[in-house]
Every structure is written in C-alpha cells, then in structure tokens.
Amino acid sequence: MSRRRRKLREMAADPRFISGIHNYCDRWCERCPLTSRCLVFAMQQEEGAGDPAARDITNQAFWTRMEEIFRETREMLEELMQEHGITLDPADLDGQARQRERDDEPDHPCAVAAKEYGKAVEEWFGGARPRFQARGEALMRELRMGLPGADPEEEAKRLEDAVEVIRWYQYQIAVKVMRAVGSARREDEIDVLCDQGDADGSAKVALIGIDRSLAAWSELLRQLPDEEDRILPLLAALSRLRREVEGAFPGARAFLRPGFDTGETAAT
C-alpha cells in the first residue's frame, strides 16, 4: 500500500470527520464553518494550508453577520414590496400534490425560474458598474471627512460581502434545484416511498442559497437606493422561487444535513 493510500485510510478513520458532511454543502469551502470536520476538504488540503479550525471560526462570524443584515433589512424589504404593489403568489396547492404534478413536466418550473434568476443577476451586474463606482467614491469621501458616527470601511465590507454571496449562489441555486428535481424523479421511478432523502437535501441547499441571496440583495438595496427599480424585481423573483421550492419539496426545511444541522462544531 502506498504512503498516500495509507494516509487517506488513516484520515477516513479519524472520528473528527463527520460522515457525509460534503453531500449537502454549497461547496464554498472558503466560507464554510466546518472545514475542520470535512474529510473531502482535508484530502484536498493534505499538504497543509493553515489551521482549518481557526478558519471555521472566522467563517461562522461571516454568516452570523449576514444573518444580522437580513434581520435588519427584512422589514424594509416587505414595506418596499408592498409600496410597489409586488405580491407573491400564495402557496395554494398541497406541496406533495404540486410536486407530483410538476415532476412529470420536461422542464420543472422551479428549475426554469432558478436559471432565469441566474441570467437576470448577470444582466444586473452588467449595468451596475456606474452605481458601484459612485458608491465607492461616496465612501471614500466619508472616510476622508471623518464624519462622526460614520463607518465607511464597515459599509464597504458589507457591500463586498453582499456581492460575494450573490455571485456564489447566482447559478448554484439552479444546480441544486435541478439535482433535487432529478432525485425526486429517480425516487419515483424506483418506487421509494417515504424517502425524499437526496431530493430534500438538495432542495434545502438551494433554499439556503436563496435565503442568503435575499439577505445580500437587501444589503445592496440599502446601499444602492437608486437601483431600487432593478433590484426589487430580483428580490420578488427570489421570494417567489423560495415559496415554489418549499411547495415542491415540503420536507426540505426539516432535512438534517450532517454536521450543519446536527449540532456539531468546529474541531479543536
């Protein structure tokens, strides 16, 4: 047995690694709070690149900050959507019945909507460069003026983080939705009853991407108010997509992803 194979076998037997944690993650290792518990990540980083546990703590702080941003802006978002007459279609069909109805369609509506969202995001960024430039110049002026109570560096960081989140999930949401749809169809074909396993797990990852993207877009809306007419439709589309995915996969939110939803913390 080669030294490398022996090393991998030893790593696989290490109890600090959580079995299956990589199956329902978003593949964003640079922002993951549990890389120190992931065998796949350890195998990729075998040569050593810093302390994964220390990175995990930093990443947990990043997501905590994003959740705080979402809480801060959720009420503002709801008020703006009401003000502009943007309404979301109610979930008027039973989720399981809706799923059976749609799984027979060649192109699942959730997958189509997710792909359209990805394209719309690309279009938005294509036309938003002047707004970002203007915002950057405004923050630089605030920094030079040293205005009391202002924190332009923190504002710039929040803006950068929001863009990073949106870009990461821009296309991944559709990928995870399509995997969920495909898994549900395969499970129907082999007549697996009461086990939505991979379909629900994949749908949950998609929903997490949607939740985080909504938070990020809300932050962009706060910092780029002149883009309101272009950002609100994206927020509305994401909100509708979230309801549609929740309706098509009613067990997704309750799915327990190994490590992330089962109470484990970073290895010490």
C-alpha positions as CSV (number, residue, x, y, z in Angstrom):
1,M,0.0,0.0,0.0
2,S,1.4,3.4,-1.0
3,R,2.1,6.0,1.6
4,R,-0.7,8.2,0.2
5,R,-3.3,5.5,0.3
6,R,-2.3,4.6,3.9
7,K,-2.6,8.3,4.9
8,L,-6.1,8.5,3.3
9,R,-7.2,5.4,5.2
10,E,-6.0,6.9,8.4
11,M,-7.8,10.1,7.7
12,A,-11.0,8.3,6.9
13,A,-10.9,6.6,10.3
14,D,-10.4,9.8,12.2
15,P,-13.5,10.4,14.4
16,R,-13.3,14.2,14.0
17,F,-14.6,13.9,10.4
18,I,-18.4,14.0,10.0
19,S,-19.7,11.2,7.7
20,G,-21.4,12.6,4.6
21,I,-21.0,16.3,5.5
22,H,-19.9,17.1,2.0
23,N,-23.1,15.7,0.4
24,Y,-25.3,18.6,1.2
25,C,-23.0,21.6,1.4
26,D,-22.7,24.5,-1.0
27,R,-19.1,23.7,-2.0
28,W,-18.0,27.1,-0.7
29,C,-15.0,25.9,1.3
30,E,-13.6,29.3,1.8
31,R,-16.7,30.3,3.7
32,C,-17.6,27.0,5.4
33,P,-17.7,26.9,9.2
34,L,-17.0,23.2,9.3
35,T,-14.0,22.5,7.1
36,S,-12.1,21.1,10.0
37,R,-14.8,18.3,10.2
38,C,-14.8,17.5,6.4
39,L,-12.7,14.6,5.1
40,V,-13.1,15.8,1.5
41,F,-11.6,19.2,2.4
42,A,-8.8,17.6,4.4
43,M,-7.9,15.4,1.5
44,Q,-7.8,18.4,-0.8
45,Q,-5.6,20.3,1.7
46,E,-3.4,17.4,2.7
47,E,-0.2,19.4,2.1
48,G,-1.4,21.9,4.8
49,A,-2.6,25.5,4.4
50,G,-3.1,26.9,7.8
51,D,-5.4,25.9,10.6
52,P,-8.9,24.8,9.4
53,A,-10.5,25.3,12.8
54,A,-9.3,28.9,13.0
55,R,-10.7,29.5,9.5
56,D,-14.0,27.9,10.6
57,I,-14.5,30.4,13.5
58,T,-13.9,33.3,11.1
59,N,-16.4,31.9,8.6
60,Q,-19.1,31.4,11.3
61,A,-18.7,35.0,12.2
62,F,-19.2,35.9,8.5
63,W,-22.5,34.1,8.3
64,T,-23.7,35.4,11.6
65,R,-23.1,38.9,10.3
66,M,-25.0,38.1,7.1
67,E,-28.0,36.8,9.2
68,E,-27.9,40.1,11.1
69,I,-28.0,42.0,7.9
70,F,-31.1,40.0,6.8
71,R,-32.9,40.7,10.0
72,E,-32.1,44.4,9.8
73,T,-33.4,44.7,6.2
74,R,-36.3,42.2,6.1
75,E,-38.9,44.7,7.4
76,M,-37.7,47.4,4.9
77,L,-37.9,44.8,2.1
78,E,-41.5,43.9,2.9
79,E,-42.6,47.6,3.1
80,L,-40.9,48.4,-0.2
81,M,-42.6,45.4,-2.0
82,Q,-46.0,46.5,-0.6
83,E,-45.3,50.1,-1.7
84,H,-44.6,49.0,-5.2
85,G,-47.5,46.6,-5.4
86,I,-45.3,43.5,-5.6
87,T,-47.3,40.4,-4.4
88,L,-46.2,36.8,-4.1
89,D,-48.4,34.0,-5.3
90,P,-49.9,32.2,-2.3
91,A,-49.0,28.5,-1.7
92,D,-52.5,27.4,-2.6
93,L,-51.7,23.9,-3.6
94,D,-50.7,21.0,-1.4
95,G,-46.9,20.7,-1.6
96,Q,-46.8,17.0,-2.4
97,A,-49.5,17.2,-5.0
98,R,-47.8,20.1,-6.6
99,Q,-44.5,18.1,-6.7
100,R,-46.1,15.1,-8.4
101,E,-47.8,17.3,-10.9
102,R,-44.6,19.1,-11.8
103,D,-42.2,16.2,-11.8
104,D,-43.9,14.9,-15.0
105,E,-43.1,18.1,-16.8
106,P,-40.0,18.2,-19.1
107,D,-38.8,21.5,-17.5
108,H,-39.6,21.8,-13.8
109,P,-40.9,25.4,-13.2
110,C,-38.6,25.8,-10.2
111,A,-35.5,24.9,-12.3
112,V,-36.6,27.2,-15.1
113,A,-37.2,30.1,-12.6
114,A,-33.8,29.5,-10.9
115,K,-32.0,29.6,-14.3
116,E,-33.8,32.8,-15.2
117,Y,-32.7,34.3,-12.0
118,G,-29.1,33.5,-12.7
119,K,-29.3,35.2,-16.1
120,A,-31.1,38.2,-14.6
121,V,-28.3,38.6,-12.0
122,E,-25.7,38.7,-14.7
123,E,-27.7,41.4,-16.6
124,W,-28.0,43.4,-13.4
125,F,-24.3,43.4,-12.7
126,G,-23.6,44.2,-16.3
127,G,-25.3,47.5,-15.9
128,A,-24.5,48.3,-12.3
129,R,-20.8,49.3,-12.6
130,P,-21.5,53.1,-12.5
131,R,-23.6,52.6,-9.3
132,F,-20.8,50.7,-7.6
133,Q,-18.2,53.3,-8.7
134,A,-20.4,56.1,-7.3
135,R,-20.9,54.3,-4.1
136,G,-17.2,53.7,-3.7
137,E,-16.4,57.4,-4.3
138,A,-19.0,58.4,-1.7
139,L,-17.5,56.0,0.9
140,M,-14.0,57.4,0.1
141,R,-15.3,60.9,0.7
142,E,-16.8,59.9,4.0
143,L,-13.5,58.3,5.0
144,R,-11.5,61.4,4.3
145,M,-14.0,63.7,6.1
146,G,-14.0,61.5,9.2
147,L,-17.7,62.1,9.9
148,P,-18.8,61.2,13.4
149,G,-20.9,58.1,13.6
150,A,-20.0,57.1,10.0
151,D,-18.0,53.8,9.4
152,P,-17.3,53.8,5.6
153,E,-14.9,50.9,5.9
154,E,-17.5,48.7,7.5
155,E,-20.0,49.8,4.9
156,A,-17.6,48.9,2.1
157,K,-17.0,45.5,3.7
158,R,-20.7,44.8,3.9
159,L,-21.1,45.8,0.3
160,E,-18.2,43.5,-0.7
161,D,-19.6,40.6,1.3
162,A,-23.1,41.0,-0.2
163,V,-21.7,40.9,-3.8
164,E,-19.6,37.8,-2.9
165,V,-22.7,36.0,-1.6
166,I,-24.9,36.9,-4.6
167,R,-22.2,35.8,-7.1
168,W,-21.5,32.5,-5.3
169,Y,-25.2,31.4,-5.3
170,Q,-26.1,33.0,-8.6
171,Y,-26.0,29.8,-10.6
172,Q,-25.7,27.3,-7.8
173,I,-29.3,27.7,-6.8
174,A,-30.4,26.3,-10.2
175,V,-27.9,23.5,-10.0
176,K,-29.2,22.3,-6.6
177,V,-32.9,22.7,-7.7
178,M,-32.2,20.6,-10.8
179,R,-30.5,18.0,-8.6
180,A,-33.5,17.9,-6.3
181,V,-35.9,17.5,-9.2
182,G,-33.8,14.7,-10.7
183,S,-33.5,12.9,-7.4
184,A,-37.3,13.1,-6.8
185,R,-37.9,11.7,-10.3
186,R,-35.5,8.8,-9.7
187,E,-37.1,8.0,-6.4
188,D,-40.5,7.9,-8.1
189,E,-39.2,5.5,-10.7
190,I,-37.9,3.0,-8.3
191,D,-41.0,3.4,-6.1
192,V,-39.2,4.6,-3.0
193,L,-41.9,5.6,-0.6
194,C,-41.5,8.0,2.4
195,D,-37.9,8.7,1.5
196,Q,-37.1,12.0,-0.1
197,G,-33.5,11.9,1.0
198,D,-31.4,13.4,-1.7
199,A,-34.2,15.5,-3.2
200,D,-35.0,17.2,0.1
201,G,-31.3,17.6,1.0
202,S,-30.5,19.2,-2.3
203,A,-33.6,21.4,-2.1
204,K,-32.5,22.6,1.3
205,V,-29.1,23.7,0.0
206,A,-31.0,25.6,-2.7
207,L,-33.2,27.2,-0.1
208,I,-30.2,28.2,2.0
209,G,-28.7,29.8,-1.1
210,I,-31.9,31.7,-1.7
211,D,-32.2,32.9,1.9
212,R,-28.6,34.2,1.8
213,S,-29.0,35.8,-1.6
214,L,-32.1,37.6,-0.3
215,A,-30.1,39.0,2.6
216,A,-27.3,40.1,0.3
217,W,-29.7,41.8,-2.2
218,S,-31.4,43.6,0.7
219,E,-28.0,45.0,1.7
220,L,-27.3,46.1,-1.9
221,L,-30.7,47.8,-2.0
222,R,-29.9,49.7,1.2
223,Q,-26.5,50.9,-0.1
224,L,-27.6,51.5,-3.7
225,P,-31.1,53.0,-3.4
226,D,-31.0,54.4,-6.9
227,E,-31.1,50.7,-8.1
228,E,-34.4,50.1,-6.4
229,D,-36.4,49.6,-9.6
230,R,-33.9,47.0,-10.8
231,I,-33.3,45.2,-7.5
232,L,-36.9,44.8,-6.3
233,P,-37.8,42.5,-9.2
234,L,-34.9,40.3,-8.4
235,L,-35.9,40.1,-4.8
236,A,-39.5,39.3,-5.8
237,A,-38.4,36.6,-8.1
238,L,-36.2,35.0,-5.4
239,S,-39.1,35.2,-2.9
240,R,-41.4,33.5,-5.3
241,L,-38.8,30.9,-6.1
242,R,-38.4,30.2,-2.4
243,R,-42.1,29.6,-2.0
244,E,-42.2,27.4,-5.1
245,V,-39.3,25.2,-3.9
246,E,-40.8,24.9,-0.4
247,G,-44.1,23.9,-2.0
248,A,-42.5,21.3,-4.3
249,F,-40.3,19.9,-1.6
250,P,-42.2,20.3,1.7
251,G,-39.7,18.2,3.7
252,A,-36.7,20.2,2.6
253,R,-36.5,22.7,5.5
254,A,-36.7,19.8,8.0
255,F,-33.9,17.8,6.3
256,L,-30.9,17.4,8.6
257,R,-27.7,17.9,6.8
258,P,-24.8,16.0,8.5
259,G,-22.8,18.4,10.6
260,F,-24.5,21.7,9.6
261,D,-27.9,20.8,11.2
262,T,-26.9,18.2,13.7
263,G,-25.2,20.3,16.3
264,E,-21.5,19.7,15.5
265,T,-19.0,22.5,15.9
266,A,-15.6,23.1,14.5
267,A,-12.9,20.7,15.6
268,T,-10.5,22.0,18.2
